[in-house]
Amino acid sequence: MGNEKFESWYAMWGKEFADLIRNMFPWKDHSDVFQVKFETLMGDDGREAQFSLLRELGGFLGLNITDDEIDNALYESLGAETLTFSGKRSLYSDWWNEELEDLFTHYGFKEINGLYGYE
């Protein structure tokens, strides 16, 4: 994907999308909202953190799920073939550059990442 596509997207939707995300931020502190960190869900923070997150989610939903059920759900879902799955997770470092970083910062997404605990 070239920079031109990103530039066009930012020009068309950047401000609107950033505003939408900012408006959602207060929801994270509501008692009826469960926060999921993508990297933990995907197992980047280790298997125990992944299982712990999913046990907590189950409890939040009123479910008593076993580790075997979690293991099976992960096996059936992570890496499953879907319309958008390319065979592996994308790495932003494969295509990210200084120009895109400037757009990301200009439209406020770097600030938003910080609000959600990302650098």
Secondary structure as GFF3:
##gff-version 3
##sequence-region A 1 119
A	DSSP	alpha_helix	3	9	.	.	.	ID=ss1
A	DSSP	pi_helix	10	14	.	.	.	ID=ss2
A	DSSP	alpha_helix	15	24	.	.	.	ID=ss3
A	DSSP	three_ten_helix	25	29	.	.	.	ID=ss4
A	DSSP	alpha_helix	38	42	.	.	.	ID=ss5
A	DSSP	alpha_helix	47	60	.	.	.	ID=ss6
A	DSSP	alpha_helix	67	77	.	.	.	ID=ss7
A	DSSP	three_ten_helix	92	94	.	.	.	ID=ss8
A	DSSP	alpha_helix	98	106	.	.	.	ID=ss9
A	DSSP	alpha_helix	109	115	.	.	.	ID=ss10
###
